Amino acid sequence: MYIEDALIDEKLTELQNFYYGQNILITGGTGFLGKILLNKLFTACPGIDQIYMLVRQKKNSNVTKRLEEIFNDPIFDTMKMMKPKFRHHIISIPGDCMLPDLGLSPEDRRILIENVNIVFHMAATVRFDEKLKIAMQINAAAARDIMLLCNEMKNLKSCLHISTAYSYCPQARIEEKFYAAPGNTKNLILLTECTPDKLLDSMTQMQISLHAVISTYNEPVSGWIDNFYGPTGVIAGAATGIIRTVRCRPHGFADMVPVDMCVNSIIAASWDIAKKYNSTITLKENGEKLTLTPKVYNFCSSKENKITWGDFTNKTANYGTMYPTTKAIWYICYANRPNRIMHLLSIFCLHYLPATILDCFSLIIGKKPRLLKTYKKIHRFMHVIEYFAMRQWDFGIDNVRDLWNSLSERDKELFFFDMNQLDWDRFLQQYILGVRRYLLKDPIETMPEALSRWNRLYWMHQIAKFAVFIVLAQIAFFIFLKIF
């Protein structure tokens, strides 16, 4: 549901009133979460004054040009129709989380200190195998710098740090609270994310921790996604017939959340904490002493509406065969194999062996071999996510439930994020279509061609299986004759 500033004919909700006339600072606004956050703020929160976006300047592209390139994404089409003058409300701030003090100039820092009311700090590296120096600078040092900046802001109402729910992954039970950072760990996410979390414990107001964030559920369009992170990379690989084996627990819960519901919870959490802290100040003025510690919101899969990795694999495989892609090089046939030996054996037989044969054939016909190199990259990625797919956590979500229950019925419609009501079948169907359309760049109009190709790949797959069976049967028969 969208609202245009010029056509407001009803009273604003409590949540919308909070954002009316406010100045907002967003870091990480050019990323996956940031794009959906911008969409939602401009379409559902009328009257926002200015949005300051911290943008890193790249070679041959200044911050203004980078923003223009980002807003050319079709995901912003609806926003442009609803708010055609949205660019008048966005101010790009040159900055870089890899630099000290966020790379801000003294003048830009002064502007932010004087004007900003609400902060969303989303800038982070989400690569689990990132170099430690880079991860510490972006995930820890930059978080510290943004908190120090917030402490100087004269009109700050709320500051939200978006983190991963796996910051404390050695804990089997992860509550909505801050944990002490470990002194010695090899886990990159734990080391880099725990450090800013401890800073937040004493310096700012709240944090929201997220599960693996995948495509949109409803807004601005269903199924939109722009990255291959987490399970999405596996799905894209399986849809094209490249990935055929995955190591995860079939009965373990697949902890993932839609990006638009995640953004709605972020918007609501910022309002919630500002309301609570303002009431605390009032109480203190009356002579009462009340201390509120920074809140943590674990936005995770609902305990009553979870999906297992086995169901996730089966459903996505079924939808993958319903909506095949013209980019497929083989029939979809991937499976969960929790046993490490069986998984490694499957990698050799289903990945490396066919890749070696096809690369040799490519060399013979004068083409550059690519598959073996591709599989090496894929297996590095799969090894990283295996840690999370083979383990199970219990997340406390009381603060998120209380947040949802505190919203008015109108706000629940505008900012829906109740994971209990998520329709997994509908969501995963749109997810597969989104991967096909937005990542594989295969529009729905190619479906007849894709189905024809899929039919050929199916029979090639059956012939290949029969050929392998014949070869194995002959080998077994030869061994039998030798023995007896």
Buried (B, 14 or more C-beta within 10 A) or exposed (E): EBBEBEEEEEEBBBBBEBBEEBBBBBBBBBBBBBBBBBBBBBBBBBBBEBBBBBBBBEEEEEBEBBBEEBBEEEBBEBBEEBBEEBEEBBBBBBBBBBBEBBBBEEEBBEBBBEBBBBBBBBBBBBBBEBEEEBBBBBBBBBBBBBBBBBEEBEEBBBBBBBBBBBBBBEBEEBBBBBBEBEEEEEBBBBBBBBBBBBBBBEBBBBBBBBBBBBBBBBBBBBBBBBBBBBBBBBBBBBBBBBBBBBBBBBEBBBBBBBBBBBBBBBBBBBBBBBBBBEEBEEEEEEEEEEEEEBBBBBBBBBBEEBBBBBBBBBBBBBBBBEBBBBBBEBBBBBBBBBEEEEBEEBBEEBBBEBBBEBBEEBEEEEEEBEBBEBBEEBBEBBEBBBEBBBEEBEBBBEBBBEBBEBBEEBBBEBBBBBBEEBEBEEBBBBBBBBBBBBBBEBEEEBBEEBBEBBEEBBEEBEEEEEEEEEEEEEEEEEEEEEEE
